Amino acid sequence: YDMILIKDNHIDFAGGITQAINRVNNYLKSKQLQIPIEIEVRSMEELQQVLEIGMVDRILLDNFSPNVLKKGVALVNGRFQTEASGGITELNIASYAETGVDFISVGALTHHVNSIDLSLKANLTP
């Protein structure tokens, strides 16, 4: 389903977490849209800021170790959906799953994909 993702560069451009969340919510309100909002956090400090502000649906904890992620998920305490991302592979995904996080993104699944051309052109000459 559709979701707005506020990434770290959006936060930096907006001037901070509070400003980024407010801008997105004001835009949605002005357009009379109801789209879930996810915000990326890079530290426990940023997570704390998001928890104080609210107004989002999911928090993406980026590049957290499993131990720190577990602390972050406990801090969220079910108030928002949580997602882990960054450095997660098929080899370490179990340790991330054990933290209690709601969603896990595994970029390693697609980072080394080679694409092929599956042209559907047909030769129509007899």
Phi, psi and chi 1 to 4 in degrees:
 res  aa     phi    psi   chi1   chi2   chi3   chi4
   1 TYR       -  166.6   60.7   93.8      -      -
   2 ASP   -73.4  143.4  -67.7  -26.8      -      -
   3 MET  -154.8  143.0 -179.9  172.7  -84.3      -
   4 ILE   -89.6  128.6  -66.5  173.4      -      -
   5 LEU  -110.7  117.9  173.5   58.0      -      -
   6 ILE   -92.9  106.8  -55.2  172.2      -      -
   7 LYS   -89.7  171.4  -62.0  -91.5  -58.8  161.9
   8 ASP   -56.6  -39.7   54.4   -6.1      -      -
   9 ASN   -69.5  -30.6   53.7  -29.3      -      -
  10 HIS   -66.9  -41.7  -56.9  135.1      -      -
  11 ILE   -61.3  -46.1  -67.6  167.3      -      -
  12 ASP   -61.7  -44.3  -65.9  -17.7      -      -
  13 PHE   -64.4  -38.8 -178.8   78.3      -      -
  14 ALA   -74.6  -17.7      -      -      -      -
  15 GLY   100.8   10.2      -      -      -      -
  16 GLY   141.0  171.3      -      -      -      -
  17 ILE   -63.7  -47.0  -72.7  173.1      -      -
  18 THR   -59.0  -47.0  -58.4      -      -      -
  19 GLN   -63.8  -41.2  -64.3   89.8  -30.9      -
  20 ALA   -64.6  -46.6      -      -      -      -
  21 ILE   -62.7  -43.9  -68.9  173.4      -      -
  22 ASN   -63.4  -42.3  -75.5  -25.2      -      -
  23 ARG   -61.0  -45.1  -78.9 -174.3  176.8 -166.0
  24 VAL   -65.0  -45.8  170.2      -      -      -
  25 ASN   -64.1  -39.3  -82.5  -75.1      -      -
  26 ASN   -65.5  -39.7  -71.1  -20.5      -      -
  27 TYR   -62.7  -48.2  172.8   80.3      -      -
  28 LEU   -60.2  -41.4  -69.0  175.0      -      -
  29 LYS   -65.0  -42.3 -170.7  173.7 -176.7  179.3
  30 SER   -65.9  -29.1   72.8      -      -      -
  31 LYS   -96.9    1.7  -60.1  -65.1 -177.4 -175.3
  32 GLN    53.6   47.8  -62.1 -179.3  -13.2      -
  33 LEU  -111.2  147.4  -62.9  171.1      -      -
  34 GLN  -124.1   93.1  -68.1 -174.6  -15.7      -
  35 ILE  -123.1  130.4  -57.8  171.1      -      -
  36 PRO   -59.2  148.7  -18.8   28.8      -      -
  37 ILE  -117.7  131.7  -59.8  169.4      -      -
  38 GLU  -117.7  140.2  178.9  173.4   19.0      -
  39 ILE  -126.5  138.6 -172.2  163.7      -      -
  40 GLU   -88.9  133.3  177.2 -177.2   73.7      -
  41 VAL  -122.0  146.8  -63.1      -      -      -
  42 ARG  -111.5   -3.5  -58.9  165.6  -78.8 -168.7
  43 SER  -156.8  166.2   67.1      -      -      -
  44 MET   -64.4  -32.1  -69.5  -64.3  -79.4      -
  45 GLU   -64.3  -44.5  -67.4   76.3   22.7      -
  46 GLU   -65.2  -39.0  -71.8 -175.2   -7.5      -
  47 LEU   -59.1  -44.7  174.8   59.3      -      -
  48 GLN   -59.7  -40.9 -171.3   61.7   50.4      -
  49 GLN   -60.9  -45.5  -72.0  178.8   46.4      -
  50 VAL   -62.7  -41.1  171.5      -      -      -
  51 LEU   -63.7  -33.1  -67.4  175.4      -      -
  52 GLU   -73.1  -34.9  -69.9  170.0    9.6      -
  53 ILE   -84.5  -45.5  -61.7  159.8      -      -
  54 GLY    71.9 -144.0      -      -      -      -
  55 MET    60.8   25.2  -60.3 -168.9  -55.1      -
  56 VAL  -132.0  169.2  -62.2      -      -      -
  57 ASP  -108.6  -30.9  -59.7  -80.2      -      -
  58 ARG  -142.6  145.7 -175.3 -176.2  -62.0  175.6
  59 ILE  -117.7  123.7  -57.8  171.6      -      -
  60 LEU   -94.8  112.2  173.2   66.2      -      -
  61 LEU   -91.6  106.3  -60.5  107.5      -      -
  62 ASP   -98.7  128.0 -169.0   42.6      -      -
  63 ASN    61.0   35.5  -70.0  -49.8      -      -
  64 PHE   -89.6  139.2  -79.0   50.1      -      -
  65 SER   -69.2  159.1   70.0      -      -      -
  66 PRO   -54.6  -39.0  -29.3   37.0      -      -
  67 ASN   -64.8  -44.6  -71.4  -23.1      -      -
  68 VAL   -71.6  -37.1  177.6      -      -      -
  69 LEU   -59.6  -42.6  179.2   64.4      -      -
  70 LYS   -59.8  -41.7 -173.0  171.5 -174.5  174.3
  71 LYS   -64.9  -40.2  -67.4  174.6 -173.9  171.2
  72 GLY   -64.9  -44.0      -      -      -      -
  73 VAL   -61.8  -40.6  169.2      -      -      -
  74 ALA   -64.3  -38.4      -      -      -      -
  75 LEU   -65.6  -40.4 -168.8   60.3      -      -
  76 VAL   -64.6  -39.1  172.8      -      -      -
  77 ASN    53.9   40.6 -164.3   25.1      -      -
  78 GLY    78.9    1.1      -      -      -      -
  79 ARG   -71.6  -26.4  -70.9  177.8  -78.5  170.6
  80 PHE  -138.8  157.6  -55.8   94.0      -      -
  81 GLN   -67.7  150.4  -65.9  177.2  -18.5      -
  82 THR  -124.3  148.0   54.5      -      -      -
  83 GLU  -138.9  138.7 -179.4  174.0   -7.8      -
  84 ALA  -105.7  143.6      -      -      -      -
  85 SER  -153.3  153.5  177.2      -      -      -
  86 GLY   100.0  110.5      -      -      -      -
  87 GLY    75.3   13.7      -      -      -      -
  88 ILE   -94.8  128.5  -57.7  169.4      -      -
  89 THR  -128.5  174.8   68.6      -      -      -
  90 GLU   -64.8  -17.8   62.4  -84.3    8.7      -
  91 LEU   -82.4  -28.1  -59.9  176.3      -      -
  92 ASN  -118.2    6.3   64.4   12.2      -      -
  93 ILE   -62.2  -32.3 -167.4  168.6      -      -
  94 ALA   -60.9  -40.7      -      -      -      -
  95 SER   -66.7  -29.5   59.7      -      -      -
  96 TYR   -74.9  -40.3  -77.0   89.7      -      -
  97 ALA   -62.0  -34.6      -      -      -      -
  98 GLU   -68.8  -10.6  -68.7  167.8   -4.5      -
  99 THR   -76.9  -15.8   65.6      -      -      -
 100 GLY    92.4    5.8      -      -      -      -
 101 VAL   -62.6  147.0   69.9      -      -      -
 102 ASP   -76.4  -39.5  -63.3  -51.6      -      -
 103 PHE  -133.5  150.1  -60.2   91.4      -      -
 104 ILE  -132.0  128.6  -61.0  175.2      -      -
 105 SER  -103.2  128.4  -65.5      -      -      -
 106 VAL  -118.4   92.0 -176.8      -      -      -
 107 GLY   -66.5  -24.1      -      -      -      -
 108 ALA   -60.6  -20.1      -      -      -      -
 109 LEU   -65.3  -29.4  -65.6  173.6      -      -
 110 THR  -119.2   -3.8   57.4      -      -      -
 111 HIS   -65.4  -27.6  -73.6  171.6      -      -
 112 HIS  -117.6   27.8  -56.2  -69.4      -      -
 113 VAL   -78.7  133.8  171.3      -      -      -
 114 ASN  -102.0  128.1  -67.4  -38.3      -      -
 115 SER   -89.7  154.9   61.5      -      -      -
 116 ILE  -128.3  153.7   58.5  172.0      -      -
 117 ASP   -87.3  114.2 -177.9    4.0      -      -
 118 LEU  -105.0   67.0  -65.2  174.9      -      -
 119 SER   -64.7  138.9  176.7      -      -      -
 120 LEU  -106.5   24.5  -63.4  176.3      -      -
 121 LYS   -70.5  139.2  -66.0  177.5 -174.8  172.5
 122 ALA  -116.0  142.2      -      -      -      -
 123 ASN   -89.4  109.1 -175.3   -5.9      -      -
 124 LEU   -95.1    2.3  -60.4  177.2      -      -
 125 THR   -81.0  138.7   54.7      -      -      -
 126 PRO   -69.1      -   14.4  -16.3      -      -
